[in-house]
Amino acid sequence: MAGEARENPSDDVDVVEETADGGDRFRLLKTIGRWLLFVFGVGGLVYLVHDAGPEAVWTTLLGAGVFIPFIMLCEIGFVGMDVVSLRLMFGERARGVPLTVWLRSAMMAYGIMILLPAGRAGGEVMRAANLAPYIGGARAAAGAALLQGVTLWGNTLISIPCYLAVAAASGPTSTLALLVAGNGVATGVLGSVLLFGARMSRIGGWLGRRVKALANHGAHFDESLKEMNAVPTRPIAAALVGRLFQSLQYGLILLAVGGALSIGTALVSQAIHLVGAGLGDMVPNQMGITEGAYRVFLDYLPALTEAQAIGIALVHRVCQFLLAGTSLAIGALWRPAEASDEASAIGAGEGAA
């Protein structure tokens, strides 16, 4: 029972080791599964390109080349709002983190999210590791956990205008409209669970009792969660601004592949992206899934060929790969600023308490 002392302290060690072994097996299976899904996605992408005509797809990509710098700027705006959201969540403590560290952590996180099977979770682990020396490991981990919820709520809010655009073009009960609405509801529920459930569950203490590496940090994780606003309205607003950058981005991509650009068509194009990304969440970078979504919902973007529809996802993917590769290369060569004595004391204090 919770209040009883253990006669054999080594029992705790055994529990930790067994949990660690089980965790290692789970991580191995998860990694294998993600690689299998990635291979499946690549196979689907190859089929879609073959079906649409490789020459037509290549011509579409070449024609979109002049727009790529502007599309990449929108991607930077979208990703940059994650940094703004995180700074707002940390409040005054964010002032102790140098600007160069914010930038490098964002670049490394983005590169991992896009190029490695670890996806967003792996990217946030990297971001937290970069910020930990300045604000403490538990606080950085708590911020990364809450950022997931904030991002999901940004997804929910942008789903509203996307639904309205699809409903205006094809009816409120069309397949795409219902899927966009479902995406908004699902991400809102998951975001709420992450934002509010974590604060109420004392998950840090639970992890601290089971994972040896977190034994001294679990309670601080719970405390750090409670330091932050219960309803992070400003971080969520920043996440919505990021999604608006994405709306502009998809409008530019639609124009780049030969489509008609308007506010409505940009939102419909983004709606297809949201549905494809949601359905392909388990596939690394939604490889092949978003391309498939644009092919399936081709009729919602009138006057586009199959090659142009698939090209929307491919142009975005090319921009992501270019930006992620550049980010990782710069991040690997960039030496971050040294943590101040005060910042180092914060991290040391967590472990000592």
N, C-alpha and C positions, 0 to 999 in steps of 0.2 A: 504493500500500500504506500501511498505517497508520503505519509509522515513517518514511516518506520525506517530505522537505520538498518543497513545491510550488514549481516555478520561477515560476509566474505566480499570485500571490495573488488576482488578480481571478477565478480559476476558482471560488473559494469563494463569492464574491459572486454569480456566475451561478447556482450551484447553489441558493443561498438564494432568489434571485429566481424561478427556475423553480419551485421547490417552493412558494413563496408564491402564484404564479399558479395552479398546479394546486390548491393548497389553497383559493383563492378560488372557483374553479370548482366544486370539490367542495362547499364550504359553500353556494353558490348552489343547486346541484342538491338538496342536502339540505333546504334551507329550502323550496324549491318542493314537494319531495316531502312534507314534513310538513304543509304547507298543504293539499295535495291529500288527504292522509289525514284531516286535520281536517274538510274538507268532506264526505268520504265518511262519517265518523263522525257528523256532524250530520245528514246525510241518513238514516242508519240510525236515529238517535234519533227523528227526526220520524216515520218509518214505525212504529217500535215504539209510540210514544204514540198515533198514529192507530189502530193495530190494537187496542190495549188500550182505547181510548176516552178522548179528551181530558178529558171531564167526570169520569170515574172516576179518572183520574190526578190531576187538579186537586183532587178531593175528598180523595184520599189525602194529598197534600202539605199541604193546609189542616189536616187532622186531625193531622198530625205537627208542626205549628208549635210547639206548647207544649214539645216535647222539644228543639227546636233549640239553646237555650242549653247544655243538658247535653251534647248531641252535639258542639258546638263546643269545650267544655271538654276532652272526650276527644281531639279533634283537636289541641288545644294540647299536651296531654300527649304525644301521639304525636310531634309535630314537635319538642317540647322535648327529647326524649331524643336527637335528633340532636346538639343542642348539648352535652348531657352526654357523649355518645360522643366528640365532637371534643375537648372539654376533657380527657378522660381520655387521649386519644391524644397530646396535646401535653405532658402532664405538667406539670412546673414552669414551662415557658415560657408556659403558659396564664394564669399569674398576672399577667403583664404586660398582659393584655387587660382593659380595664374592662368591668364588667357591662353597661353601656349599649351597648357595641359588640357584645357577644355577642347581646344582644336585638335590636338593629337589624339586624345581619347575618342573623339567623335570620328576621326578618320580611321583609326584602327578598328573601332566597333563596326563602322559601315563596311569596311573591307571584308571583315569576317562574316558579317551578315549575308553579303552578296556572293562571296567566292567560296566559302567553306560550308560543308554540310551541317555544321553546328547551328547555322541560321541566326535568328535574332537573339536567342538565348545565349549563344556563344559570344555574340557581339556585346551584349550587355555585361557578361562576365568580364570581358576585356576592358570595357569602359569602367566598371567598378574597380578593377585592379589598378587602373591608372589613377583614379581619384582617391583611392584608399589612403595613400600616404599623407594626404592633405586634409581629409575630413574624417578618417577612420574607416576601417573595413566594414564594420556592421552598418554604419550610416550609408556608405556607398552602396552596399548590397540592398539596403532598404529602399534607397532611391531608385535603383535599377528595377526592383520588384514593382514599385508603384508606377514607374514610367510605363510599364507594360499596360497597366490599367488605364492610364491617361491616354496612351496611344489608341487603345481600343475605343475609348469614348470619343476621341477625335474621329475615328472611323464611323461611329454611330451618328454623330452630328452631320458629317458630310453625306451620309446615306439619305438624309432627308431631302436636300435639293436634288440629289441624284434620282431618288424615287419620283419626285415631282416631274423631273424632266422626262423620265421614261414613261410615266403615266400620261403626260401631255402628248407624247409622240405615238404611243401604242396602246394606251388604255391602262387604267389603274389595276386591272387584274391580269395583265399580260404576264407571261412567264418571267421575263426579266424583272418587271416591276415587283412581283412577289418575292423573287429571290433577293433583290436589293433590300426590300423591307425586312425579310428574314435575316439578312446579314446585319442590318442595323440593330435589330432586336437582340440577336445572338451576341454581337460584340458589346452591346450595352450591358447585358447580363454578366458576361465574363469580366468586363471591365469593372463592374460594381463589386463582383466577388473579390477581385484582386485588390481593389482600393479599400474596401470596407471589411471584407472577410479576414484579410491578413491582420488588420488592426485588432480584431476581436478574438482571434484564435490563439494568440501567443505561440505562433508557429516557431519563432526563434528559440524559445525554451525547449520545445519539442525536439527540434533539430539538435540543439546543444546536448541533449541527453543521449542522442543516438549516433551522432557523427563526431568523432574525436576532434577533428580539425575545428569544429565549431563550438567545442565545449566551453570556451571562454568568451564566445561572442554571441551566443544565442540570445541571452537576456538583453544584451545591448541592441540586437536587431529589433526586438520588440519595443524597446525604449525609443529607438530611432524612428520607428514607424509612428509612434505617438507624438513625436516632436513636430511632425509635418501636419499640414492642414487636413482636417478630416474630410473636407470637400474641396479638393484642389481646383477651384474654378479657373484661376489664372493659368496654371499649367494646361488644363484642358482647352482653354481658349487658344493657347499657343499651338497645341496639337491641331486644332481646327484650322488655324492659319496655315500650318504645314499642309493640310489636306487641300486648302485652297490653292496653294502653290502647285499641288499635284493636279488639280482641275485645269489650271492654266497649262501645265505640262502636257496633259492629254489632249487639250485643244490644239496645241502646237504640233503634237505628233500626228493627230488626225489631218491637219493641214499639210504636214510634211509628206504623208503617203498619198495625197491627192483627194482628200475628203473636203466637205464643206464645213467651214468653221463658224460656229455660233456658240453662245452660252449653252444652249440646249444640247447641241451635238457634243460639246466638250464634256458635259455632265453625263450624257449617255455613254460616251466612251469610257469615262472614269467608272461609271456604274458596272460596266462589263469587267473592268479590271478588278473592282472590289469583289464581285462574285467569283471570278476566276481565282483570285488570291485566297478567298475564303475556302473555296472547294479544294484548292491545292495546298492548303496550309502545311500538310505533312511532307510535301515534296520540296526538297531544297530549292529555294528561289522560285518555287512554283513552275519549274522547268517543264515546258510542254503543256501545262494546264491552262495558263493564261492565253497562250496561242490557240488552244482548243476552244476556250470560251469565246474568243473573238470570231472564230470560224462558226461556232454554233449559233451565235447571236448576230450573224452577218446582216440579217434583214433589218435589224434595228439601226443600222448605219447605212442608209440608202446610198446607192450609186457607187458602192465600193465592191471591188472584186475580192475573191478569196485571198489572193496574194496581198492585196492592200490591207485587208482585215488582219491577217496573220502578221503583216508588217508592223502594225501598231505595237503589238507586244514585242516584236523583235527589235524595233528601233529603241524602245525603252530598255530592253535587255542590253543592247550594245552600249548605250549610254551608261548603264549601271556598271557593266564590266570595265569600261574605260575609267570611270571615276573610282571604282573600288580598287582596281589595280594600281592606279596612281596614288590613292590614299594609303594603301599598305606599303608601297615603296617609300613614300615620303615619311610615313610613320615609323618605319623600321630604321631610317637614317636620322631621324629627328631626336635629339637628346632633350628630354623635358627638363623644365626648371627644377632645381632641388627644392624639396620641401623645407619650409622654415622650421626652426626649433619648436615653435608653438604648434605647428601642424603635426610634426612628428610626435609631439607629446600626446596629441589627441589619439593617434593610432596606438601608441604604447599604452595609454590609459585604458583603452578598451580591453586589451589583453590582460592587464594587471588586475582589473576590478573583479 
